[in-house]
Amino acid sequence: MSFINNYLNSKNMKKTVILLSAIFWLITAVKAQDNIKDKSPEERAKMQTEWMQKELKLDSAVLPAVQAINVKYANKMETLKNSSDSRYSKLQTFKSLSDQKDKELKTVFTATQYNLYLKKKDELKDYLKQNIRENRTNTNNSK
């Protein structure tokens, strides 16, 4: 338990929260290796919607609903990113927002699309964890 507390209070925790939030909310930007830091929430939501349309083969009839959900949560994430809450609080809020967004998307996607979305989300999470580990190793080796 002390490892968790130490990690939550570490400088790396802030980086992890920011990185994970950017990844979950900006799948498109990661896949395109675009610079997401300079994008507005609306631009990030548009990129994510376009990625979802392509990868999940979304019907044009559901795109407005998906776009609305993506914009809603991109704005919430922007607010969270700019808040003065503790890292732990931000992480908890991020997880809650992510769960809420997934529930909303589930009502719009077909079962196949939703399962594919979750699979790709997990793949991205694994990719990020690996990159975080590699960055830590590189940082520790350069000291």
N, C-alpha and C positions, 0 to 999 in steps of 0.2 A: 504494500500500500504506500510505503514511503517513496518507492520509485515513481508511482503515479503522481503523488504530490510534488515530488521534485521536478518531474517532467512538466507538469501543469504550470509550475512557476518558472520554468526555464525560458530563455530567449528563443529557443527553437520552437516552443509551443506557439508563440505568436506567428512565426513563419508557417508552421504547419496549419494553423487555423486559416490563415489567409490563403495559403496554397490550396487547401482542400475546398474551401468555399469557392474559389475561382474555378477549380476544376469541375465541381459538381454543377455549378451554374453556367459554366462556359465550355461545355464539352466541345463545341464547335471551334472555339479559339485554340484549344489544346490540339485538336486534330489538325487544324490548319497551321499550327504554330504561329498564330497571330499574336500581336502584342495586345493583351486584353486590358492592361492597366490603364490605357488611354481611352478606352471605350466607355460610353455612357451605358447605364443600365438598359436603356431601350435598344442600343446597338448590340449589346451582349445577348439580350433576349431574342433579337432578330436572328443573330448568328446561330443561336441554339435551336431556334425553330427551324431554320433552314437545314441544319444538321439532322434534326429529328425527321423532317420531311424526307430527306434522302435516305438515311439509315434505317428508318422504321417504316418507310414506304407509306407515309400518311396520305390519306385522301384529302383533297383540297377542301372538302366540306368541314373538316375538323381543324384546319389550320388557324382560323380566327380564335377558336377556343384555346388551342395550344399556345398561340402567340400571347393571348391575354394572361394565361397562367404564367408563362415565362416572364412577361413584363412585371407582373405582380410580385413575383419572388425575386427578380433581379433588383427591383426597387427596395424590397425588404432587406436583401443582402447588402445593398449599398448603405442603407441606414445602419445596419449592424456593423459593417466594416468601419464606418465613421464614428461609431459610438465610443464612449469612454468606459464601457463595461469591462470587467476583468476578462482575461483570456478564457478562464473556465466558463464564465457566464456566456461569452460569445460562442464558445464551442457548443454548449448546451442549447443555446438559441438556434445555432446553425443546424444542429441535428433535428430539432423540433421543426424548423422551417422545411428542411429537406423531406422529412416524413409527411408534412402537410402537403407539400408540392406533389410528392409521389401519389398520395391519395387522390388529389385532384386530377392528375394526369391519368390515373387508372380509370376514372369515369369517362375519359375521352378516348383513350386507346382501346383497341381490341385486346383480347387476352394475349394473343401472339405478340402484338406490338409492345405491350406492357412488359411481358417476360423478356423480350429482346432488349428493351430499355434498361431493365434491371441488370441483365447480363452485361451490357456495355458499361453501365455505371460501375459494376464490380470490377470489370477489366481495367477501367480507368483508375479506380481506387488502388488496385494492385500496382499499376504502372507508377502512380504517384508515390506509393510507399517505397518502391524500389528506388526511385529518383531521390527521395529524401534520405534513404540509407546511403546511397552513393555520394550525395552532397555532404553528408556528415563525415563519411570516410575521407573524402577529399579534403574537407576542412580540417579534420583532425590530423591528416598526414602532412598538411602544409604548415602546421605549427611547429 
